[in-house]
Amino acid sequence: MTERTTVRLPEDLLDRARRKAAAEGRTLTSLIEDGLRLVVSESRKTAKSKRLLPRVSKAGGGAMPGIELTAISALQEMDDLDNIRKIRQPE
């Protein structure tokens, strides 16, 4: 069911929204509706997502076990694997 409501928006934002809707060949209502759906769905996702904490060494000093600081290629590989994990996880 569709409901009618009144919203107050800054004039410059409303003008930009109207131009964008016109450029895409759609109504201002459909543009606002899509934007609200996006914001509402993002807030649900972020509320459920778990915060990732960096790994911390429990050693008394130095690098984590298994990390060889003289092997640059190993450090680069670990960094690449971390980046891949971040890309695969939704934010």
Backbone bond lengths (Angstrom), bond angles and torsions (degrees), N, CA, C in turn:
res aa  C-N    CA-C-N  psi(-1)  N-CA   C-N-CA  omega(-1)  CA-C   N-CA-C  phi
1 M - - - 1.440 - - 1.525 108.46 -
2 T 1.285 116.08 134.44 1.458 122.03 -179.54 1.517 109.65 -93.68
3 E 1.323 115.70 136.81 1.454 120.38 -179.67 1.518 109.71 -120.77
4 R 1.293 115.26 146.83 1.467 121.46 -179.98 1.521 108.71 -98.00
5 T 1.342 116.73 137.74 1.458 120.83 179.14 1.520 110.28 -148.89
6 T 1.300 115.85 166.45 1.460 121.31 178.06 1.525 107.99 -115.35
7 V 1.317 116.12 134.10 1.464 120.57 175.44 1.521 108.37 -127.88
8 R 1.303 115.89 150.89 1.456 120.88 177.45 1.514 107.78 -109.26
9 L 1.325 115.47 122.66 1.462 121.74 -178.32 1.518 109.69 -125.48
10 P 1.326 116.97 150.78 1.462 118.93 173.74 1.528 109.36 -60.55
11 E 1.321 115.45 141.23 1.470 120.91 -175.22 1.524 112.68 -57.25
12 D 1.336 117.24 -42.50 1.463 119.54 -178.90 1.528 111.73 -65.30
13 L 1.338 117.54 -37.05 1.466 121.29 177.90 1.526 110.31 -66.45
14 L 1.308 116.35 -43.63 1.463 120.91 179.13 1.529 110.85 -62.98
15 D 1.326 117.33 -41.80 1.468 120.61 178.43 1.525 110.83 -62.30
16 R 1.336 116.10 -44.32 1.475 119.48 179.38 1.521 111.13 -63.67
17 A 1.340 116.44 -39.35 1.464 120.73 179.19 1.526 110.92 -65.49
18 R 1.316 116.86 -42.13 1.477 120.00 178.23 1.527 111.05 -62.13
19 R 1.343 116.14 -43.82 1.475 119.27 179.35 1.527 110.99 -63.53
20 K 1.330 117.15 -41.77 1.465 120.50 179.87 1.524 110.82 -64.16
21 A 1.326 116.69 -43.99 1.470 120.75 179.01 1.523 109.97 -61.15
22 A 1.328 116.89 -44.15 1.467 120.34 179.95 1.530 110.86 -64.38
23 A 1.318 117.04 -41.23 1.466 120.74 -179.42 1.524 111.19 -64.26
24 E 1.336 116.16 -31.41 1.472 120.64 -179.98 1.528 111.99 -91.33
25 G 1.347 116.81 -0.83 1.465 120.39 178.43 1.517 112.72 67.94
26 R 1.321 116.77 39.61 1.459 120.50 -179.21 1.520 109.93 -136.70
27 T 1.309 115.52 172.71 1.459 119.09 -179.13 1.526 110.72 -84.59
28 L 1.311 115.55 158.00 1.455 120.90 175.71 1.528 109.65 -62.06
29 T 1.314 116.90 -38.20 1.466 121.49 178.45 1.525 111.37 -58.13
30 S 1.344 116.78 -46.41 1.466 118.94 -178.45 1.530 111.00 -66.65
31 L 1.333 117.81 -34.98 1.459 121.56 177.49 1.529 110.35 -64.36
32 I 1.322 117.02 -46.27 1.467 121.61 179.52 1.530 110.30 -65.14
33 E 1.327 116.31 -41.26 1.461 120.42 179.57 1.528 110.96 -60.73
34 D 1.335 117.10 -46.14 1.469 120.35 178.95 1.526 111.24 -63.10
35 G 1.326 116.15 -40.58 1.461 119.84 178.41 1.515 112.09 -62.99
36 L 1.316 117.73 -43.06 1.458 121.23 178.69 1.524 111.42 -65.79
37 R 1.336 116.24 -40.27 1.467 118.98 177.51 1.528 110.88 -61.11
38 L 1.307 116.39 -40.85 1.458 121.22 179.92 1.530 110.81 -63.73
39 V 1.306 116.87 -47.18 1.471 121.04 -178.89 1.526 110.97 -64.96
40 V 1.322 116.90 -42.92 1.465 120.33 -179.13 1.525 110.85 -65.94
41 S 1.321 118.09 -41.30 1.465 120.02 -179.76 1.521 110.99 -69.98
42 E 1.335 119.24 -34.13 1.463 121.88 177.70 1.510 111.07 -65.84
43 S 1.320 118.18 -39.71 1.459 119.88 -178.25 1.517 110.75 -66.20
44 R 1.330 117.72 -33.62 1.463 120.41 176.03 1.517 110.71 -67.32
45 K 1.322 116.87 -42.08 1.464 120.96 -179.23 1.520 110.98 -65.11
46 T 1.317 117.74 -44.49 1.460 120.10 -177.22 1.520 110.95 -69.88
47 A 1.315 118.23 -30.28 1.454 120.13 178.73 1.523 110.78 -68.34
48 K 1.328 117.39 -32.86 1.457 121.53 -178.13 1.526 112.59 -85.84
49 S 1.323 117.57 -24.29 1.452 119.17 -174.98 1.521 110.74 -70.95
50 K 1.309 115.14 144.72 1.439 121.65 -178.51 1.517 109.50 -94.44
51 R 1.301 117.22 139.12 1.453 121.00 -179.42 1.523 109.31 -75.63
52 L 1.333 115.93 130.57 1.451 121.11 178.95 1.518 109.88 -91.42
53 L 1.297 115.27 128.64 1.450 120.33 178.58 1.525 109.38 -103.21
54 P 1.320 117.55 148.03 1.469 119.57 179.47 1.528 110.35 -67.85
55 R 1.324 114.81 152.21 1.457 120.09 177.80 1.523 108.82 -69.68
56 V 1.312 115.36 139.08 1.461 120.44 -178.85 1.515 108.59 -123.86
57 S 1.302 115.35 132.51 1.457 120.75 178.10 1.513 109.66 -76.40
58 K 1.311 116.23 137.37 1.451 120.82 176.54 1.525 110.03 -95.00
59 A 1.305 117.33 2.06 1.462 121.78 179.39 1.522 109.70 -70.47
60 G 1.295 115.46 161.36 1.449 120.87 -178.37 1.515 113.11 -71.28
61 G 1.274 117.97 -16.96 1.452 121.45 179.93 1.511 110.27 178.33
62 G 1.295 116.94 164.09 1.457 120.94 178.43 1.513 112.62 84.11
63 A 1.303 114.12 -168.61 1.463 121.16 -176.80 1.521 111.00 -78.52
64 M 1.339 115.30 165.41 1.457 120.88 176.57 1.513 109.40 -63.30
65 P 1.333 117.27 152.04 1.470 120.11 177.47 1.526 110.59 -56.01
66 G 1.307 116.58 136.70 1.464 121.39 178.88 1.506 113.60 92.31
67 I 1.318 118.85 -4.74 1.460 121.69 179.13 1.517 108.90 -102.32
68 E 1.295 115.12 119.49 1.463 122.00 179.02 1.524 107.78 -102.90
69 L 1.321 116.34 110.22 1.455 120.39 -175.26 1.515 113.58 -70.02
70 T 1.318 117.90 -15.90 1.465 119.63 179.52 1.522 111.64 -86.28
71 A 1.319 117.82 -11.30 1.471 121.63 -179.31 1.528 108.71 -100.05
72 I 1.319 116.83 89.41 1.469 122.10 -177.62 1.530 110.90 -59.12
73 S 1.323 117.46 -39.41 1.470 119.57 -178.12 1.523 111.07 -62.97
74 A 1.329 118.08 -34.77 1.464 120.91 178.04 1.526 110.40 -67.03
75 L 1.324 116.92 -41.29 1.469 120.36 177.87 1.525 110.91 -64.63
76 Q 1.329 117.00 -40.77 1.465 120.65 178.64 1.524 110.31 -64.50
77 E 1.339 116.57 -38.76 1.457 120.22 179.74 1.532 110.32 -65.30
78 M 1.334 117.46 -41.82 1.462 120.26 177.67 1.524 110.94 -62.35
79 D 1.324 116.11 -41.08 1.461 120.87 178.49 1.528 110.53 -63.86
80 D 1.322 117.14 -42.19 1.469 121.60 178.21 1.527 110.62 -62.43
81 L 1.331 117.03 -42.92 1.462 120.23 -179.98 1.529 111.14 -64.80
82 D 1.328 117.21 -39.17 1.464 120.28 175.79 1.523 110.93 -61.94
83 N 1.328 116.98 -42.92 1.468 120.76 179.01 1.515 111.45 -63.31
84 I 1.314 117.94 -40.08 1.470 121.90 178.95 1.525 109.67 -63.79
85 R 1.346 116.56 -43.39 1.465 119.95 177.92 1.516 111.26 -60.36
86 K 1.330 117.82 -41.31 1.457 121.34 -179.79 1.520 111.51 -65.84
87 I 1.330 116.50 -38.42 1.469 120.54 -179.88 1.511 110.49 -66.92
88 R 1.322 117.40 -38.80 1.469 121.19 -177.40 1.513 113.08 -73.92
89 Q 1.321 118.03 -25.30 1.464 120.75 -179.03 1.512 109.62 -86.71
90 P 1.347 117.19 130.75 1.463 119.70 175.61 1.524 109.81 -70.22
91 E 1.313 115.21 145.67 1.467 119.48 -178.47 1.489 112.10 -90.95
